[in-house]
Amino acid sequence: VDCVDATLQASLPILAAALAVRPHPLAFYGYVAYRVAEHVLNHSGLDGSFIDVLFLKFECLGRAKASHHDSHHRFGARGTGKPMNLGEGFWIWDWAFGTLADRAAMRV
């Protein structure tokens, strides 16, 4: 992971929110641990119903499964000329910004 990317996507938003809300330290550390674990999961290549339940990844709620973001790394811009399936947490952002790719097409 690029240092600038990690800072802009993860560190700064979490720190800014913590400064604004002032959560209890245990709640803050628990949330950071959860986000790190979810980020690792999304880049691990693992997928399954147990993991989906553990990290509340239900597509009906707009949550992107690990395979959604994993397909971005495996098949990225194949045939389209632009990166696809960038969303790590919510597939709705990919839909809104035109980067949602059909999973069947990305497996080809």
PyMOL commands that set and color helices and strands:
alter all, ss='L'
color gray80, all
select helices_A, chain A and resi 3-21+25-42+49-54+59-61+66-75+91-97+103-106
alter helices_A, ss='H'
color red, helices_A
deselect
rebuild
show_as cartoon
